[in-house]
Amino acid sequence: MAPASETQQLESLERLKSGHDRIVSELRKVIVGQDRVVEELLTALFANGHCLLVGVPGLAKTLLVSSLARVLDLKFSRIQFTPDLMPSDITGTEILEENRSSGQREFRFIRGPVFANLILADEINRTPPKTQAALLQAMQEHEVTAGGQTMPLEPPFFVLATQNPIELEGTYPLPEAQLDRFMLHIHVDYPTAAEEERIVTETTGSAVPALDRVFGARELIEFQGLIRRVPVADFVVRYAVRLARSSRPEEGSPDFVRQWVSWGAGLRAGQSLVLGAKARALLAGRFHVTPDDIRALVHPTLRHRILLGYRAEADGVSVDAVIDRLLDHVK
């Protein structure tokens, strides 16, 4: 008979796999297609990582995030980033009020929208760097400093930011330090013709689908701990590290990297690849990680961590094309 701890792990694995299937089923009530986007988003959430969703308007990015918050029963907060948004609009501010019992005036901190479980940072590149930086401490340390006090954020805590890739006028590109704090860069593409017809039919009718709760915050934290305990073979870790290191234009790197890349992926890339592969394996019902799990996450993990040079732009080479070459080069 299996030991109790092993039996509990197997039961948790079955609950996670069953819960994953139910989450996908619930999201399909409101989201047509976008299966890859949903899987990458769930992988990042269960791995406790932040995501950057990039796609043109109207592809249900906001609907996907808000629906996910309802299915997971998480406190949801949406922040619409604009050029006049201030850091205090995100973190909160102090107000002066009178204490009715003592008659004295005192400052009281009013918490901002960042004090939630799931934050949708809508069009994050439309606000100046000062306001973008207000999210940095929250994303990295899971705490907020305001009014001379440091306040922890209640777990779980995720930031899902969206960007519009076609309207760049009047925008503020995210600095590399902030981009690196996003675990995955998820590209949201147009649906197929059949999916688009279904979307138009369903969204112009009167039916409003009801979403059922699948997990809560406590279960989500439990599964995040389980993912951290998944063992990974040395050769799988070595493969992830070699992919990240090969993207850096230095001596020993592939010729195409030294020709097209001006800055490669940092240390967080390997960490994100391995942690995401663990989550992907468990969501598929497996307690072992394979190189295929790593390969499935290479594009969203490296896409925002590789900076191309002027030669790549002149040759019409995209960052995804460079990643494809990396996958062929690193065996």
Phi and psi in degrees as GROMACS dihedral restraints (atoms count N, CA, C in turn):
[ dihedral_restraints ]
;  ai    aj    ak    al  type     phi  dphi    fc
    3     4     5     6     1   -69.6    20    10
    4     5     6     7     1   146.4    20    10
    6     7     8     9     1   -58.2    20    10
    7     8     9    10     1   157.4    20    10
    9    10    11    12     1   -59.4    20    10
   10    11    12    13     1   -42.9    20    10
   12    13    14    15     1   -63.0    20    10
   13    14    15    16     1   -40.7    20    10
   15    16    17    18     1   -67.7    20    10
   16    17    18    19     1   -38.8    20    10
   18    19    20    21     1   -62.5    20    10
   19    20    21    22     1   -42.1    20    10
   21    22    23    24     1   -63.9    20    10
   22    23    24    25     1   -38.6    20    10
   24    25    26    27     1   -64.6    20    10
   25    26    27    28     1   -41.2    20    10
   27    28    29    30     1   -65.1    20    10
   28    29    30    31     1   -38.5    20    10
   30    31    32    33     1   -65.7    20    10
   31    32    33    34     1   -40.9    20    10
   33    34    35    36     1   -64.6    20    10
   34    35    36    37     1   -38.6    20    10
   36    37    38    39     1   -62.8    20    10
   37    38    39    40     1   -42.4    20    10
   39    40    41    42     1   -65.9    20    10
   40    41    42    43     1   -40.5    20    10
   42    43    44    45     1   -63.9    20    10
   43    44    45    46     1   -40.1    20    10
   45    46    47    48     1   -66.1    20    10
   46    47    48    49     1   -45.0    20    10
   48    49    50    51     1   -63.3    20    10
   49    50    51    52     1   -44.2    20    10
   51    52    53    54     1   -65.0    20    10
   52    53    54    55     1   -41.5    20    10
   54    55    56    57     1   -65.4    20    10
   55    56    57    58     1   -39.2    20    10
   57    58    59    60     1   -59.4    20    10
   58    59    60    61     1   -45.4    20    10
   60    61    62    63     1   -63.5    20    10
   61    62    63    64     1   -37.1    20    10
   63    64    65    66     1   -70.0    20    10
   64    65    66    67     1   -38.2    20    10
   66    67    68    69     1   -61.7    20    10
   67    68    69    70     1   -46.6    20    10
   69    70    71    72     1   -61.4    20    10
   70    71    72    73     1   -41.0    20    10
   72    73    74    75     1   -63.3    20    10
   73    74    75    76     1   -41.6    20    10
   75    76    77    78     1   -66.4    20    10
   76    77    78    79     1   -43.6    20    10
   78    79    80    81     1   -64.3    20    10
   79    80    81    82     1   -31.0    20    10
   81    82    83    84     1   -68.3    20    10
   82    83    84    85     1   -12.7    20    10
   84    85    86    87     1   -68.1    20    10
   85    86    87    88     1   -28.4    20    10
   87    88    89    90     1  -120.2    20    10
   88    89    90    91     1   -18.2    20    10
   90    91    92    93     1  -112.9    20    10
   91    92    93    94     1   121.1    20    10
   93    94    95    96     1   -97.5    20    10
   94    95    96    97     1   126.1    20    10
   96    97    98    99     1    71.4    20    10
   97    98    99   100     1  -147.4    20    10
   99   100   101   102     1    55.2    20    10
  100   101   102   103     1    36.1    20    10
  102   103   104   105     1   -62.1    20    10
  103   104   105   106     1   -40.8    20    10
  105   106   107   108     1   -63.9    20    10
  106   107   108   109     1   -42.0    20    10
  108   109   110   111     1   -61.7    20    10
  109   110   111   112     1   -44.5    20    10
  111   112   113   114     1   -62.4    20    10
  112   113   114   115     1   -44.4    20    10
  114   115   116   117     1   -65.4    20    10
  115   116   117   118     1   -42.1    20    10
  117   118   119   120     1   -67.0    20    10
  118   119   120   121     1   -37.8    20    10
  120   121   122   123     1   -65.2    20    10
  121   122   123   124     1   -44.1    20    10
  123   124   125   126     1   -65.9    20    10
  124   125   126   127     1   -37.6    20    10
  126   127   128   129     1   -58.9    20    10
  127   128   129   130     1   -45.9    20    10
  129   130   131   132     1   -66.5    20    10
  130   131   132   133     1   -41.1    20    10
  132   133   134   135     1   -64.9    20    10
  133   134   135   136     1   -44.1    20    10
  135   136   137   138     1   -73.8    20    10
  136   137   138   139     1   -20.5    20    10
  138   139   140   141     1   -88.1    20    10
  139   140   141   142     1     2.1    20    10
  141   142   143   144     1    63.2    20    10
  142   143   144   145     1    46.7    20    10
  144   145   146   147     1  -123.7    20    10
  145   146   147   148     1   153.3    20    10
  147   148   149   150     1   -84.3    20    10
  148   149   150   151     1   156.9    20    10
  150   151   152   153     1  -130.5    20    10
  151   152   153   154     1   148.5    20    10
  153   154   155   156     1  -116.6    20    10
  154   155   156   157     1   117.2    20    10
  156   157   158   159     1  -103.5    20    10
  157   158   159   160     1   120.3    20    10
  159   160   161   162     1  -118.3    20    10
  160   161   162   163     1   123.9    20    10
  162   163   164   165     1  -174.7    20    10
  163   164   165   166     1   160.6    20    10
  165   166   167   168     1   -68.4    20    10
  166   167   168   169     1   161.3    20    10
  168   169   170   171     1   -62.0    20    10
  169   170   171   172     1   150.4    20    10
  171   172   173   174     1    90.5    20    10
  172   173   174   175     1     9.5    20    10
  174   175   176   177     1   -99.8    20    10
  175   176   177   178     1    19.0    20    10
  177   178   179   180     1    67.5    20    10
  178   179   180   181     1    30.4    20    10
  180   181   182   183     1   -64.8    20    10
  181   182   183   184     1   -47.5    20    10
  183   184   185   186     1   -65.4    20    10
  184   185   186   187     1   -41.9    20    10
  186   187   188   189     1   -62.1    20    10
  187   188   189   190     1   -39.3    20    10
  189   190   191   192     1   -62.6    20    10
  190   191   192   193     1   -45.6    20    10
  192   193   194   195     1   -68.6    20    10
  193   194   195   196     1   -45.0    20    10
  195   196   197   198     1   -65.8    20    10
  196   197   198   199     1   -36.4    20    10
  198   199   200   201     1   -67.0    20    10
  199   200   201   202     1   -38.3    20    10
  201   202   203   204     1   -63.3    20    10
  202   203   204   205     1   -39.3    20    10
  204   205   206   207     1   -62.7    20    10
  205   206   207   208     1   -38.2    20    10
  207   208   209   210     1   -68.9    20    10
  208   209   210   211     1   -40.9    20    10
  210   211   212   213     1   -67.1    20    10
  211   212   213   214     1   -35.1    20    10
  213   214   215   216     1   -93.0    20    10
  214   215   216   217     1     2.2    20    10
  216   217   218   219     1    54.9    20    10
  217   218   219   220     1    47.6    20    10
  219   220   221   222     1  -106.8    20    10
  220   221   222   223     1   150.9    20    10
  222   223   224   225     1   -70.2    20    10
  223   224   225   226     1   121.0    20    10
  225   226   227   228     1  -109.6    20    10
  226   227   228   229     1   140.2    20    10
  228   229   230   231     1  -141.2    20    10
  229   230   231   232     1   131.3    20    10
  231   232   233   234     1  -112.1    20    10
  232   233   234   235     1   127.7    20    10
  234   235   236   237     1  -116.6    20    10
  235   236   237   238     1   116.9    20    10
  237   238   239   240     1   -89.1    20    10
  238   239   240   241     1   109.9    20    10
  240   241   242   243     1   -79.3    20    10
  241   242   243   244     1   128.7    20    10
  243   244   245   246     1  -134.1    20    10
  244   245   246   247     1   164.0    20    10
  246   247   248   249     1   -61.3    20    10
  247   248   249   250     1   -24.2    20    10
  249   250   251   252     1   -99.3    20    10
  250   251   252   253     1     9.2    20    10
  252   253   254   255     1   -71.7    20    10
  253   254   255   256     1   134.1    20    10
  255   256   257   258     1  -104.9    20    10
  256   257   258   259     1   156.4    20    10
  258   259   260   261     1   -55.8    20    10
  259   260   261   262     1   -37.4    20    10
  261   262   263   264     1   -66.9    20    10
  262   263   264   265     1   -22.3    20    10
  264   265   266   267     1   -67.8    20    10
  265   266   267   268     1   -19.0    20    10
  267   268   269   270     1   -97.3    20    10
  268   269   270   271     1   -51.2    20    10
  270   271   272   273     1   -82.1    20    10
  271   272   273   274     1   -31.4    20    10
  273   274   275   276     1   121.4    20    10
  274   275   276   277     1   174.4    20    10
  276   277   278   279     1  -148.5    20    10
  277   278   279   280     1   161.3    20    10
  279   280   281   282     1   -95.1    20    10
  280   281   282   283     1   140.1    20    10
  282   283   284   285     1  -123.6    20    10
  283   284   285   286     1   150.9    20    10
  285   286   287   288     1   -96.2    20    10
  286   287   288   289     1   122.5    20    10
  288   289   290   291     1  -137.0    20    10
  289   290   291   292     1   160.2    20    10
  291   292   293   294     1   -95.7    20    10
  292   293   294   295     1   132.1    20    10
  294   295   296   297     1   -79.2    20    10
  295   296   297   298     1   114.0    20    10
  297   298   299   300     1   -64.8    20    10
  298   299   300   301     1   -30.0    20    10
  300   301   302   303     1   -77.0    20    10
  301   302   303   304     1   -39.0    20    10
  303   304   305   306     1  -102.0    20    10
  304   305   306   307     1   -18.3    20    10
  306   307   308   309     1    80.0    20    10
  307   308   309   310     1     0.2    20    10
  309   310   311   312     1   -89.2    20    10
  310   311   312   313     1   152.4    20    10
  312   313   314   315     1   -94.7    20    10
  313   314   315   316     1   139.7    20    10
  315   316   317   318     1  -148.3    20    10
  316   317   318   319     1   157.8    20    10
  318   319   320   321     1   -86.3    20    10
  319   320   321   322     1   140.0    20    10
  321   322   323   324     1  -130.5    20    10
  322   323   324   325     1   133.7    20    10
  324   325   326   327     1   -86.1    20    10
  325   326   327   328     1   125.3    20    10
  327   328   329   330     1   -99.3    20    10
  328   329   330   331     1   116.4    20    10
  330   331   332   333     1   -68.3    20    10
  331   332   333   334     1   140.0    20    10
  333   334   335   336     1   -88.2    20    10
  334   335   336   337     1  -177.2    20    10
  336   337   338   339     1   -68.1    20    10
  337   338   339   340     1   -12.0    20    10
  339   340   341   342     1   -70.1    20    10
  340   341   342   343     1   -16.4    20    10
  342   343   344   345     1   -83.6    20    10
  343   344   345   346     1    72.4    20    10
  345   346   347   348     1  -148.3    20    10
  346   347   348   349     1   177.3    20    10
  348   349   350   351     1   -87.2    20    10
  349   350   351   352     1   -41.0    20    10
  351   352   353   354     1  -125.5    20    10
  352   353   354   355     1   114.1    20    10
  354   355   356   357     1  -105.5    20    10
  355   356   357   358     1   124.7    20    10
  357   358   359   360     1   -99.7    20    10
  358   359   360   361     1   107.2    20    10
  360   361   362   363     1   -92.4    20    10
  361   362   363   364     1    91.0    20    10
  363   364   365   366     1   -79.5    20    10
  364   365   366   367     1   125.7    20    10
  366   367   368   369     1    52.3    20    10
  367   368   369   370     1    59.9    20    10
  369   370   371   372     1   -63.9    20    10
  370   371   372   373     1   -22.0    20    10
  372   373   374   375     1   -84.9    20    10
  373   374   375   376     1    10.0    20    10
  375   376   377   378     1   -97.6    20    10
  376   377   378   379     1     3.6    20    10
  378   379   380   381     1  -120.2    20    10
  379   380   381   382     1   151.5    20    10
  381   382   383   384     1   -62.5    20    10
  382   383   384   385     1   160.5    20    10
  384   385   386   387     1   -57.2    20    10
  385   386   387   388     1   -32.4    20    10
  387   388   389   390     1   -59.2    20    10
  388   389   390   391     1   -41.4    20    10
  390   391   392   393     1   -77.7    20    10
  391   392   393   394     1   -36.9    20    10
  393   394   395   396     1   -57.9    20    10
  394   395   396   397     1   -39.7    20    10
  396   397   398   399     1   -66.6    20    10
  397   398   399   400     1   -18.7    20    10
  399   400   401   402     1   -63.1    20    10
  400   401   402   403     1   -23.0    20    10
  402   403   404   405     1   -84.3    20    10
  403   404   405   406     1   -16.7    20    10
  405   406   407   408     1   -59.5    20    10
  406   407   408   409     1   -51.2    20    10
  408   409   410   411     1   -62.9    20    10
  409   410   411   412     1   -40.6    20    10
  411   412   413   414     1   -63.5    20    10
  412   413   414   415     1   -41.7    20    10
  414   415   416   417     1   -69.0    20    10
  415   416   417   418     1   -39.8    20    10
  417   418   419   420     1   -88.2    20    10
  418   419   420   421     1   -45.0    20    10
  420   421   422   423     1  -101.7    20    10
  421   422   423   424     1    -9.8    20    10
  423   424   425   426     1    56.1    20    10
  424   425   426   427     1    42.5    20    10
  426   427   428   429     1  -153.5    20    10
  427   428   429   430     1   161.9    20    10
  429   430   431   432     1  -129.5    20    10
  430   431   432   433     1   133.9    20    10
  432   433   434   435     1  -109.7    20    10
  433   434   435   436     1   120.6    20    10
  435   436   437   438     1  -154.5    20    10
  436   437   438   439     1   141.3    20    10
  438   439   440   441     1    60.9    20    10
  439   440   441   442     1    29.1    20    10
  441   442   443   444     1    79.1    20    10
  442   443   444   445     1     6.4    20    10
  444   445   446   447     1  -122.5    20    10
  445   446   447   448     1   144.9    20    10
  447   448   449   450     1  -107.0    20    10
  448   449   450   451     1   120.5    20    10
  450   451   452   453     1  -117.9    20    10
  451   452   453   454     1   126.6    20    10
  453   454   455   456     1   -72.3    20    10
  454   455   456   457     1   150.4    20    10
  456   457   458   459     1   -93.8    20    10
  457   458   459   460     1   137.5    20    10
  459   460   461   462     1   -68.9    20    10
  460   461   462   463     1   125.6    20    10
  462   463   464   465     1   -75.1    20    10
  463   464   465   466     1   155.6    20    10
  465   466   467   468     1   -75.2    20    10
  466   467   468   469     1   155.4    20    10
  468   469   470   471     1  -135.7    20    10
  469   470   471   472     1   121.9    20    10
  471   472   473   474     1  -131.5    20    10
  472   473   474   475     1   142.5    20    10
  474   475   476   477     1  -115.0    20    10
  475   476   477   478     1   119.3    20    10
  477   478   479   480     1  -115.1    20    10
  478   479   480   481     1   108.1    20    10
  480   481   482   483     1  -103.9    20    10
  481   482   483   484     1   145.4    20    10
  483   484   485   486     1  -115.1    20    10
  484   485   486   487     1   151.8    20    10
  486   487   488   489     1  -139.2    20    10
  487   488   489   490     1   146.0    20    10
  489   490   491   492     1  -100.6    20    10
  490   491   492   493     1   115.5    20    10
  492   493   494   495     1   -80.2    20    10
  493   494   495   496     1    -6.9    20    10
  495   496   497   498     1  -104.7    20    10
  496   497   498   499     1   -23.2    20    10
  498   499   500   501     1  -105.3    20    10
  499   500   501   502     1    97.2    20    10
  501   502   503   504     1  -104.5    20    10
  502   503   504   505     1    -7.7    20    10
  504   505   506   507     1   -72.6    20    10
  505   506   507   508     1   129.3    20    10
  507   508   509   510     1    75.5    20    10
  508   509   510   511     1    21.8    20    10
  510   511   512   513     1  -109.5    20    10
  511   512   513   514     1   166.2    20    10
  513   514   515   516     1  -125.5    20    10
  514   515   516   517     1    99.9    20    10
  516   517   518   519     1   -55.6    20    10
  517   518   519   520     1   138.9    20    10
  519   520   521   522     1   -64.6    20    10
  520   521   522   523     1   136.0    20    10
  522   523   524   525     1   -67.4    20    10
  523   524   525   526     1   156.1    20    10
  525   526   527   528     1   -58.1    20    10
  526   527   528   529     1   -37.2    20    10
  528   529   530   531     1   -62.4    20    10
  529   530   531   532     1   -35.1    20    10
  531   532   533   534     1   -80.8    20    10
  532   533   534   535     1   -36.6    20    10
  534   535   536   537     1   -59.6    20    10
  535   536   537   538     1   -38.6    20    10
  537   538   539   540     1   -65.9    20    10
  538   539   540   541     1   -18.4    20    10
  540   541   542   543     1   -81.6    20    10
  541   542   543   544     1   -10.3    20    10
  543   544   545   546     1   -86.4    20    10
  544   545   546   547     1   126.6    20    10
  546   547   548   549     1   -65.6    20    10
  547   548   549   550     1   -46.1    20    10
  549   550   551   552     1  -129.8    20    10
  550   551   552   553     1   144.1    20    10
  552   553   554   555     1  -108.8    20    10
  553   554   555   556     1   104.4    20    10
  555   556   557   558     1   -99.3    20    10
  556   557   558   559     1   122.4    20    10
  558   559   560   561     1   -90.3    20    10
  559   560   561   562     1   121.3    20    10
  561   562   563   564     1  -101.3    20    10
  562   563   564   565     1   114.3    20    10
  564   565   566   567     1  -103.9    20    10
  565   566   567   568     1   171.0    20    10
  567   568   569   570     1   -64.3    20    10
  568   569   570   571     1   148.6    20    10
  570   571   572   573     1   -73.9    20    10
  571   572   573   574     1   169.1    20    10
  573   574   575   576     1   -72.3    20    10
  574   575   576   577     1   170.4    20    10
  576   577   578   579     1   -61.1    20    10
  577   578   579   580     1   -43.1    20    10
  579   580   581   582     1   -65.1    20    10
  580   581   582   583     1   -40.8    20    10
  582   583   584   585     1   -66.5    20    10
  583   584   585   586     1   -38.0    20    10
  585   586   587   588     1   -66.1    20    10
  586   587   588   589     1   -38.4    20    10
  588   589   590   591     1   -62.4    20    10
  589   590   591   592     1   -41.3    20    10
  591   592   593   594     1   -66.2    20    10
  592   593   594   595     1   -39.5    20    10
  594   595   596   597     1   -61.2    20    10
  595   596   597   598     1   -46.8    20    10
  597   598   599   600     1   -62.0    20    10
  598   599   600   601     1   -41.6    20    10
  600   601   602   603     1   -63.8    20    10
  601   602   603   604     1   -47.3    20    10
  603   604   605   606     1   -73.8    20    10
  604   605   606   607     1   -33.4    20    10
  606   607   608   609     1   -85.7    20    10
  607   608   609   610     1    -6.2    20    10
  609   610   611   612     1  -106.3    20    10
  610   611   612   613     1     8.9    20    10
  612   613   614   615     1   -99.4    20    10
  613   614   615   616     1  -172.7    20    10
  615   616   617   618     1   -99.2    20    10
  616   617   618   619     1   -12.9    20    10
  618   619   620   621     1   -70.7    20    10
  619   620   621   622     1   134.8    20    10
  621   622   623   624     1  -120.2    20    10
  622   623   624   625     1   107.0    20    10
  624   625   626   627     1   -65.8    20    10
  625   626   627   628     1   142.2    20    10
  627   628   629   630     1   -98.4    20    10
  628   629   630   631     1   129.9    20    10
  630   631   632   633     1   -98.2    20    10
  631   632   633   634     1   134.3    20    10
  633   634   635   636     1   -96.0    20    10
  634   635   636   637     1   147.1    20    10
  636   637   638   639     1   -72.3    20    10
  637   638   639   640     1   134.3    20    10
  639   640   641   642     1  -109.4    20    10
  640   641   642   643     1   -53.3    20    10
  642   643   644   645     1  -125.1    20    10
  643   644   645   646     1   164.8    20    10
  645   646   647   648     1  -118.0    20    10
  646   647   648   649     1  -178.1    20    10
  648   649   650   651     1   -61.7    20    10
  649   650   651   652     1   -40.2    20    10
  651   652   653   654     1   -63.4    20    10
  652   653   654   655     1   -45.0    20    10
  654   655   656   657     1   -65.1    20    10
  655   656   657   658     1   -37.8    20    10
  657   658   659   660     1   -63.5    20    10
  658   659   660   661     1   -42.5    20    10
  660   661   662   663     1   -64.2    20    10
  661   662   663   664     1   -38.7    20    10
  663   664   665   666     1   -61.8    20    10
  664   665   666   667     1   -44.2    20    10
  666   667   668   669     1   -69.6    20    10
  667   668   669   670     1   -32.2    20    10
  669   670   671   672     1   -63.2    20    10
  670   671   672   673     1   -39.1    20    10
  672   673   674   675     1   -66.1    20    10
  673   674   675   676     1   -37.7    20    10
  675   676   677   678     1   -63.6    20    10
  676   677   678   679     1   -40.7    20    10
  678   679   680   681     1   -62.6    20    10
  679   680   681   682     1   -38.7    20    10
  681   682   683   684     1   -62.6    20    10
  682   683   684   685     1   -26.7    20    10
  684   685   686   687     1   -88.8    20    10
  685   686   687   688     1     0.0    20    10
  687   688   689   690     1   -71.5    20    10
  688   689   690   691     1   126.0    20    10
  690   691   692   693     1   -75.0    20    10
  691   692   693   694     1   149.6    20    10
  693   694   695   696     1  -129.2    20    10
  694   695   696   697     1   131.3    20    10
  696   697   698   699     1   -65.4    20    10
  697   698   699   700     1   150.6    20    10
  699   700   701   702     1   -59.6    20    10
  700   701   702   703     1   -38.3    20    10
  702   703   704   705     1   -69.8    20    10
  703   704   705   706     1   -27.2    20    10
  705   706   707   708     1   -71.6    20    10
  706   707   708   709     1   -43.1    20    10
  708   709   710   711     1   -61.9    20    10
  709   710   711   712     1   -42.4    20    10
  711   712   713   714     1   -62.3    20    10
  712   713   714   715     1   -38.1    20    10
  714   715   716   717     1   -64.7    20    10
  715   716   717   718     1   -43.8    20    10
  717   718   719   720     1   -63.3    20    10
  718   719   720   721     1   -42.8    20    10
  720   721   722   723     1   -66.5    20    10
  721   722   723   724     1   -40.0    20    10
  723   724   725   726     1   -65.7    20    10
  724   725   726   727     1   -36.7    20    10
  726   727   728   729     1   -62.7    20    10
  727   728   729   730     1   -44.2    20    10
  729   730   731   732     1   -66.9    20    10
  730   731   732   733     1   -44.6    20    10
  732   733   734   735     1   -68.3    20    10
  733   734   735   736     1   -32.8    20    10
  735   736   737   738     1   -70.0    20    10
  736   737   738   739     1   -15.7    20    10
  738   739   740   741     1   -82.0    20    10
  739   740   741   742     1    -5.2    20    10
  741   742   743   744     1   -93.5    20    10
  742   743   744   745     1   128.6    20    10
  744   745   746   747     1   -76.4    20    10
  745   746   747   748     1    81.2    20    10
  747   748   749   750     1  -137.1    20    10
  748   749   750   751     1   177.5    20    10
  750   751   752   753     1   -61.2    20    10
  751   752   753   754     1   132.4    20    10
  753   754   755   756     1    94.8    20    10
  754   755   756   757     1   -10.3    20    10
  756   757   758   759     1   -77.0    20    10
  757   758   759   760     1   159.4    20    10
  759   760   761   762     1   -59.6    20    10
  760   761   762   763     1   152.1    20    10
  762   763   764   765     1   -58.9    20    10
  763   764   765   766     1   -41.1    20    10
  765   766   767   768     1   -66.6    20    10
  766   767   768   769     1   -28.4    20    10
  768   769   770   771     1   -70.3    20    10
  769   770   771   772     1   -46.7    20    10
  771   772   773   774     1   -65.4    20    10
  772   773   774   775     1   -24.5    20    10
  774   775   776   777     1   -82.9    20    10
  775   776   777   778     1   -38.6    20    10
  777   778   779   780     1  -107.9    20    10
  778   779   780   781     1   -24.5    20    10
  780   781   782   783     1  -100.8    20    10
  781   782   783   784     1   132.1    20    10
  783   784   785   786     1   -97.7    20    10
  784   785   786   787     1   -25.4    20    10
  786   787   788   789     1  -151.7    20    10
  787   788   789   790     1   129.3    20    10
  789   790   791   792     1   -97.9    20    10
  790   791   792   793     1  -175.9    20    10
  792   793   794   795     1   -72.0    20    10
  793   794   795   796     1   144.7    20    10
  795   796   797   798     1   -92.3    20    10
  796   797   798   799     1  -164.8    20    10
  798   799   800   801     1   -66.3    20    10
  799   800   801   802     1   -32.9    20    10
  801   802   803   804     1   -63.5    20    10
  802   803   804   805     1   -21.6    20    10
  804   805   806   807     1   -64.1    20    10
  805   806   807   808     1   -48.0    20    10
  807   808   809   810     1   -62.9    20    10
  808   809   810   811     1   -40.3    20    10
  810   811   812   813     1   -62.6    20    10
  811   812   813   814     1   -43.6    20    10
  813   814   815   816     1   -66.9    20    10
  814   815   816   817     1   -38.0    20    10
  816   817   818   819     1   -61.7    20    10
  817   818   819   820     1   -46.9    20    10
  819   820   821   822     1   -70.0    20    10
  820   821   822   823     1   -44.8    20    10
  822   823   824   825     1   -66.2    20    10
  823   824   825   826     1   -40.9    20    10
  825   826   827   828     1   -65.1    20    10
  826   827   828   829     1   -36.7    20    10
  828   829   830   831     1   -65.2    20    10
  829   830   831   832     1   -37.3    20    10
  831   832   833   834     1   -60.7    20    10
  832   833   834   835     1   -47.1    20    10
  834   835   836   837     1   -63.3    20    10
  835   836   837   838     1   -42.3    20    10
  837   838   839   840     1   -62.6    20    10
  838   839   840   841     1   -39.4    20    10
  840   841   842   843     1   -65.0    20    10
  841   842   843   844     1   -46.4    20    10
  843   844   845   846     1   -67.4    20    10
  844   845   846   847     1   -38.3    20    10
  846   847   848   849     1   -64.7    20    10
  847   848   849   850     1   -23.4    20    10
  849   850   851   852     1   -89.9    20    10
  850   851   852   853     1     0.1    20    10
  852   853   854   855     1    87.4    20    10
  853   854   855   856     1    22.3    20    10
  855   856   857   858     1  -118.1    20    10
  856   857   858   859     1   144.1    20    10
  858   859   860   861     1   -99.4    20    10
  859   860   861   862     1    11.4    20    10
  861   862   863   864     1  -130.3    20    10
  862   863   864   865     1   145.1    20    10
  864   865   866   867     1  -102.7    20    10
  865   866   867   868     1   136.2    20    10
  867   868   869   870     1  -116.5    20    10
  868   869   870   871     1   163.4    20    10
  870   871   872   873     1   -58.5    20    10
  871   872   873   874     1   -26.8    20    10
  873   874   875   876     1   -64.0    20    10
  874   875   876   877     1   -32.5    20    10
  876   877   878   879     1   -64.8    20    10
  877   878   879   880     1   -39.3    20    10
  879   880   881   882     1   -65.5    20    10
  880   881   882   883     1   -47.7    20    10
  882   883   884   885     1   -62.4    20    10
  883   884   885   886     1   -35.0    20    10
  885   886   887   888     1   -66.6    20    10
  886   887   888   889     1   -21.3    20    10
  888   889   890   891     1  -110.2    20    10
  889   890   891   892     1     3.4    20    10
  891   892   893   894     1   -63.9    20    10
  892   893   894   895     1   -46.1    20    10
  894   895   896   897     1   -62.9    20    10
  895   896   897   898     1   -53.2    20    10
  897   898   899   900     1   -67.9    20    10
  898   899   900   901     1   -20.8    20    10
  900   901   902   903     1   -83.0    20    10
  901   902   903   904     1   -38.4    20    10
  903   904   905   906     1   -96.3    20    10
  904   905   906   907     1   -15.8    20    10
  906   907   908   909     1   -56.4    20    10
  907   908   909   910     1   -37.9    20    10
  909   910   911   912     1  -100.5    20    10
  910   911   912   913     1     3.4    20    10
  912   913   914   915     1  -109.5    20    10
  913   914   915   916     1    -2.5    20    10
  915   916   917   918     1  -111.1    20    10
  916   917   918   919     1   122.2    20    10
  918   919   920   921     1  -102.9    20    10
  919   920   921   922     1   123.0    20    10
  921   922   923   924     1   -85.3    20    10
  922   923   924   925     1   151.5    20    10
  924   925   926   927     1   -91.4    20    10
  925   926   927   928     1  -179.7    20    10
  927   928   929   930     1   -65.5    20    10
  928   929   930   931     1   -28.1    20    10
  930   931   932   933     1   -65.9    20    10
  931   932   933   934     1   -38.4    20    10
  933   934   935   936     1   -65.7    20    10
  934   935   936   937     1   -40.4    20    10
  936   937   938   939     1   -65.2    20    10
  937   938   939   940     1   -39.9    20    10
  939   940   941   942     1   -66.0    20    10
  940   941   942   943     1   -34.4    20    10
  942   943   944   945     1   -86.3    20    10
  943   944   945   946     1    -2.3    20    10
  945   946   947   948     1    70.1    20    10
  946   947   948   949     1    33.4    20    10
  948   949   950   951     1   -98.9    20    10
  949   950   951   952     1   130.8    20    10
  951   952   953   954     1   -94.4    20    10
  952   953   954   955     1   164.6    20    10
  954   955   956   957     1   -67.0    20    10
  955   956   957   958     1   -33.0    20    10
  957   958   959   960     1   -66.4    20    10
  958   959   960   961     1   -33.8    20    10
  960   961   962   963     1   -66.0    20    10
  961   962   963   964     1   -38.1    20    10
  963   964   965   966     1   -64.5    20    10
  964   965   966   967     1   -41.3    20    10
  966   967   968   969     1   -65.5    20    10
  967   968   969   970     1   -38.2    20    10
  969   970   971   972     1   -59.1    20    10
  970   971   972   973     1   -42.8    20    10
  972   973   974   975     1   -64.6    20    10
  973   974   975   976     1   -36.9    20    10
  975   976   977   978     1   -63.0    20    10
  976   977   978   979     1   -41.7    20    10
  978   979   980   981     1   -65.0    20    10
  979   980   981   982     1   -34.7    20    10
  981   982   983   984     1   -73.7    20    10
  982   983   984   985     1   -31.7    20    10
  984   985   986   987     1   -80.6    20    10
  985   986   987   988     1   -42.3    20    10
  987   988   989   990     1   -89.0    20    10
  988   989   990   991     1   113.1    20    10
